[in-house]
Amino acid sequence: MVKREGGALLLSIVIDRRSPRPIGTQLYMAVRDLMLAGAIAPGARLPASRTLARDLGLSRTTVIDAFDRLIAEGLVEARVGSGAFVSTVLNAERPRRAPIEAPPALPHKAHLSETMRWAVDRFSERSRLPHAPRAFVTALPAFDVFPMAQWARLAAKHWRGDRESVMGYGAPFGYAPLREAVAAHLRANRGIACEQAQIFIVGGAQQAFHLIGSVLLNPGDKVWFENPGAIGARNSLLASGADLVPVPVDSEGLRVDEGLRRSPDFRLAFVTPSHHQPLGHVMSLERRFALLRSAEQAGAWIIEDDYDGEFFFGRRPPPTLKSVDRTGLVIYVGTFSKSLFPALRLGFMLVPPSLVETFERVSAAFVQGVPTSNQAIVADFIEEGHFATHIRRMRRIYEERHDTLCDAAARDLGDLLQVMRSDSGLHTIGLLRRDLSEIAVARAAAERDITVSPIARFSIEPIALKGLVLGFGGIPPAVIRRGVALLGEVLRDQARRRP
């Protein structure tokens, strides 16, 4: 059995060979000072004399002499067969450090770039919500029913594989088998004609949005953005320098006529046509064609965010905008954060043929690629059929949790909050009674460990609709029912407070 080289790294020790002070004394004082300052914790093992001698370029005899002095002073304890350890007596006897003086004030504030300063000014102060599976957190899949056994088997196989693939940099365009698996899935399940070369694997949907904005937009370019709309995409495009034009939505999706009225010279449009974020509407075919025509006339691009399009409850999924795109202007973005789990940090872009070469050059120059091992596991998960099985199962589970929420709300919330039924996804909305404040309700609910998001949080400019966004996908039915009961108490308390 090979003996491991252990002990603290003491590479900060500097020996001055021109000093009149003996080298052994310098080493003794340096190690002593590190221990007294707390840089080496009481009970920590010191490196073996042979190891430290090699690290510092000294003779082993010099190191042994310094250790002997430390042992004689009670600062170091020698344990037969184990090595030398910092004395635990230092826990109580180490002198306190002198207080560290505050650094002098800088003569001026740090300056952000104009783009980032403008973006930070427009970011929501409360842009991130808790991401624990409690009522009614949005954007979380059901961790409790994920097929961990199959995933662990595939992960073990890849981590035992070629070290260069597991430990090296990922390919900038993505792992080829995963790109092909995604393209095949989109062809078969989302009705999108595409090839592997059009698929680019990225570190989540937000990286995709920022990358697209950085490639296609100049600072100040007009971008149509659904109002209300997706917060992550909003922030990513703002950070790319976009000038977001809030375009209202109705039951048919983005109002293209209003977008043209506000900004006919738009450069990019962002939409969630299969399941509007957050209202849940499906964009009508008429609006889809109108958007495609408008983009073609303006020479603009369209980002389609299909963030949870896999999870529909009806017989057929809502169609994607990309599946009816004949203009070649739609960039389709998907994510595995909802269909699998968010810790993967794995998403993908499907770009039109005219942009493939551009994104290849940009990715090769600036994108390091996401871990190959994660991509390989997902590729096998898809190719072995686990992904299709998982999606079918999750549709049933999410429908059950959706129904649990709607039924409990109809029974317990009365006219205080009208929870709307949805046909897909992991969340829905509830419309508040007119005399209640969505901000006040959200704050009071948070005090009861319930997370509800005001619709206003998703809006760039104020809208007339007032309500709450309620996640159900990542929450077991029993937790949903308890959450509805607590939310009912919050709503009734808020109603009593109104004049």
N, C-alpha and C positions, 0 to 999 in steps of 0.2 A: 504493500500500500504506500503510495507516495504521500509524504508529509507536506501539508499545505504551508505556504509562507503567509503567516498572519501578522496581526498587530497593526497599530496605527501607522499611517504614512506620515513621516516627519521630514518631508522634502522642503519645508520652509526654513529648515536650519541651514545657515550659511556659515562656513568655516573660512576665516581670514588667515591664509597661510603666511601673510607678511606681518601679522600681529606678533608682538613680543610675548603675548599670552600663550601658554602651551595649548596645542590643539585639543588635548583631552579635557582641559579646563573649560575651553570654549564649548565643547560638546556637553559637558556636565551642566554648565550654566544655562545653555539653550534649552535643554530638555527640562530642567528644573523650572525655568520661567514659563514654559508652555503648560506645565502641570499646575503651577500656582495661579496662572491666569485662567485656568479652566478650559484651555484649548484641547487638552487631553483629559477626558472625564475620569473621575475616581472609579477604579475597578477595570478600566480599559487595559487591554493587553498591549505591551510594548513590542516592537518588532524584535526578532531574534538578533543577537549580536552579529551574526554572519550576514543577515539580511541588511541591517542598518549600515554595516561597514561597506557593503557593496553599493547601497543607495547613495551614500555620501562620499564614497571614494576614500575611505579611511582604512586603517589596519584594524583587524578584529580585536587585537590587544588593547588599542586605544578605546574602543567602544566598551569592552569588558571593564576596564578601569573606571570609566565614567559611570557605568551602571552600578559598580561596587560602591562608589561614593554615594549614589542616590539611595541604595539599599541601607548603607550605614546610617544615613540621616532619617530613615524611616519613611522616605517619600515613595519608595518602590518596594514591593514585596516579591520575593523570589519563591516560586512554587515548583517543587521538584517534578519534572516530567511535563510541566505545563508552560513554563516561561516566566517572564517578569511582568508584573501588573502594577498600575498606579495604586498607591495606598488609598483605601477607602476612608482613612482618617481625614483626608483632605476635604471630604464632604462637609465636615464641621469646622475645620481649622483654616480653610483657604481664606486669605484676606479679601475683603470686599473690593470690588473695582471702584476706582474713582469715577464719579459721574461724567458722562461724556458731554462735552459742551455742544450746544446747538451750532450747526454750521452757519457761517455768515450768510446773510440774505444776499441773493443774487441781485446784481444791479438792474436786471430787467427780467420780465416773464419769458418763459419758453414760448417760441412762436411755432404754431402749427402751419402746415401748408394751407393755402386758401381753400382748397377743396376739402380737406379734412376739418378745418375750422368751421366751414359752412355746414358740413355734414353733422358734426358734433352738436352744433347749435340746434339742429332739427331732430336729433334723436330723442326718442321719448326718455324721460328720466326714469321711468319704470318699465324699460323695454324687456326685461327678463323676468319671467314668473318662476315660482318653484317648479322643479321637475321631478318631484316625488309622486308616486301613484296614489294620490288622494283625490277626493271629490273636489272640484271637477276640473282637474288639470287637463289642458288640451295638448295635442301633438304627441301623446305617449301611446305606443302600442301596448298590447297585453303581455307584460313580462311573465305573468304567472302561468301562461299556457304555451310558452315558446318551447319547441322541440329540442331541448338542450342535449339530449342523448345523441341524436344524429349530428348535431353541430359539434359536440365534443369529439366524436369519432373522426369527423373530417378534419377538425383542427389538429388533432393528434397526428394524423397522417401527414399533414403538410409540415408540421413543426419537426417531424422526424426526417424530412426530405432534404433536398439540396440546400446547403447553408447559404450559398450565394443568393438564391431566390428568397430565402426566409429573412436574411439579415441585410441584404443590399438595398440600394435605392430602387424604387418602383419605376417601371417604364412610364415615361411622361404622358403617353396617350392612354395608358391602362394595360392591364394584363390581357393578352390577346384572347384566351379562351373565355374570359368574362365578357369582353366586348362582343364576341360572337354569340354568347348565351343571351346577353341583353337584346341584341338585334333580333335573334330568333324569337324571344319572348314578345317583343313589341310587334313583330309581324303576325304572330299567331294570336295574341291576346288583346292587342290594342289596335289592330287593323292598320298599322303603319308600315308602308313599304320603305325599307331601309337596308343598308349594308353595314358590315362591321366597321369599315373605314370611317363612317359617319359618327360612330360612338366614341366619346371621350369620357374616361372614368376620372372623377374628381373627388375631393374631400368633402362631400356633402353638397346639398343644393345651393347653400349660400356662397360657397366658393365658385360654383357655376355662375351665379348671378353677377358676382363681382368680376369674374373673368370676362364674361360677355360684355359687361359695361366698359371694362378697361379696353377691350379690343374694338368695340363698335362706336363708342361715344367720345365726343370731345367735351370738355367742361362746359356746362351750360346748355347742352343739347336737350331738347324737349322730349320727355318720356311720358306717354299716357300711362296712368297708374290707377287701378280700380280704387274707388273710394266708397266704403272702406276696403282695405286690402291687406295683403300679407306683410307682416312687420319685418321679417327677416329679409325678404327681397327688397322692401323699401329701403332699409338701412344699407344694404349692399350696393344698391344703385346710387344712393346718395353719396356713399363713400367713393364711387367712381366718378363723381362730378355731375351727375344727372340733375336736370331741372325737372322735378316731378310735376306733372299736370294732373291734379285730381279729377278723375272722370267718374260721375255717378253710375251706380248700377241699379237695375231693377230686376224683376222676376225673370227677365230674359237675358240677363248678364250685362256686360259693359254697354253703356249707351254711346254707340259710335257717333250718332248725330251730335251729341253734346261734346264729344272729344274733338270733332271737326270744328265745332263752333269755337272752342277754347284754344285749340292749337292745330291748325291744318298742316303746319310744317313740322310735325313730330318726327323724331328720328327712330323711336322705339316704342313699342307698346308691351305692357306686362299684363297677362290675364291668367285666371284660373278657371277655364271654361267648363271642366267636367264636374267641379264641385267648388263653387266660389268660396274663397276664404275672406271673411268668416261666415257669410250669410247662407251658404249652401246651395244657391241657385245653380242650375245647369244652363249654360248659354244656348240660346235657340239657334237653329240652323241658319235662319235669316240673319241674325246678328254676326254669326261666324263669317258668312259670305261678305257681309258689309265691312267687317274688320279687315278681311283679306284684300278686298278691293281698295279700301282706303290706304292700307299699307303699301300696296303696289303703286298707287298714284303718287304717294308721298315719297316713295323710295325708302320706306322704313322697314325695320325688322320687328318681329313679334316673338316675345318669350312666352311659351306655354308652360306653366308650372302644373304638372300633374302629380301633386304631392301625395294624394291618397286615392287615386283613381282605381286602384285594384279592389277597393272595398265597397262594392255596390250591393244593395240588398234585393234589387229587382231581378228580373230574368236576364236582362241584357245590360252591360255596362254603358254608361253615357259615352258617346263617341269622343275621340280626341279631336282637337282642332287640326293637328298635324295630319290626321288621316284624310282630311278633305282639302289639304293645302295643295294647290296646283301652281302657286306663285313661287315656291321655293324660298319663302321669307320667314318661315316659322322655325324657331329653335326650341326643341322640346327638352324639358328638364325633368328628370325623375330622381327619386331618392330611395335608398333602402332603410332610411331611418324609421319610416312608418311600416313598411312591409316586413322588415326584420327587426332591427333595433338601432337606436341612435348612436350608441357607442362605436359602431362600425365607422362612422364618419365617411360614408360612402354614397356617392351619387353619380349621376351620369348626364351628359348632354348628347342629344342627337342633333347635329348641325346640318344645314342644307349642303348639297354637294359643292356649291359655289364657295362655301366657307371652310371646307375640309383642309385645304392646303394652308390657309391662314392660321387656323387653330393648331395645325401640326407644327408650324414654325414657331408660334407663340409658346405652345406647350413645351417644345423641345428646348426653348431658350429660358423659360421662366418657371415651369412647373416641375417639381421634383418627383411627383407621383406618390400615390398612397401605398401603404404596405402591400407588397405582393401576396403575402400569406393570407391576409383578409380577402383579397380579391379571389385568390385560388379557392378558398373555402366556399365563398359565395357561388363561384362558377360551378363547383361540384354539387353544391346544394341545389342549384337550378337543374343541372344536367341529370342528376340522379332522381329527379321528380319530387324532391322534398319541398321545393318552393311552391309548386302547384298545389300539392296537398295542404301545405300550410295556409296558402291564400284561401282555398275553399273552406277550410276549417275556421279561419278567422272571420270570414264573411258571416258565417252562422253565429259565431260568438259575438261579433259586434252588433249584429241585428238584435240578438237577445239583450245585450246591454242597452242598446238604443231603446228598445221597447220597455225595458225595466225603468229607464229614466222617464220616458213619456207617461207611462202608467202611474208611476209614483207621483209625478208632478201633477197630473190631472186629479189625483185623489187628495193630495196634501197641500197644494199651493193655491187652489181656488182661482180667483181672478187676479191675484197679485203678480203672477208670472205665467204667461202662456208659452209653454215649451212647444216649439214647432217640430213636427215630424220630418225626418230626412230620409232620402233614398240611398245614402252612401256615407262613407267617411267615419271619422272617429269623434266628431263633435256635432252639436247643433246649437241653435240659439233659443233664448227665451225672451219674449217681449214683456217689458215691465208695465205695470199700471202707470198711467200718465203722471200721477202725483208723486211717484217714487223717483229718487235720484240713483242712477246706475253707479255713480262713483261712490256715493254713501253706502249703498248696499254692498258693493265689492269690498270696501274697507271694513265694514262690520262683519262680513262673512270671513274675511281673513283672520279676524280676531277669534273666530271659532274654528280655525284651521280648515277653512273651505276656500278653494280658489275659484273665483268666477271673474271673467274678464269683461269689462264694459265694452260695448261695441265701439264707443268713442276712442278706445285705445288703438283701434285699427284704422282710424280715420285721419287723413291729412288735413281736411277741413271739416267743420261741423256738419252733421247730417240730422235729419228729422227723426230717424229711427232711434229708439231708445230701448236697450235691452242688454242681455248678458250672453256671453259665449260659454257654453257648457261642454266640457269634454266628458266622454263616457268610455272610450276605447280601452284605456289602460286601467279601468277600475272594476273590480268584481261587483256583481249585482248587489250583494249584501251591503257593500260600502256605498253604492249608489243610493240605496234606499235610506240608509242612515244620513247620508249627505243631504238628500231631499228634505228629510225631517228637520235637520238643523237649519237648512236654508229657509224653510217655512217659518221657523222661529225668528230668524233674522228679518225676513220680510214683514212679518206681523209686527215686530218691534219697530221697524222703520215706519210702517203705516201709522202706528199709534203716535209717533213723534211728529207726523205732519199736521199742520194747522187744520 
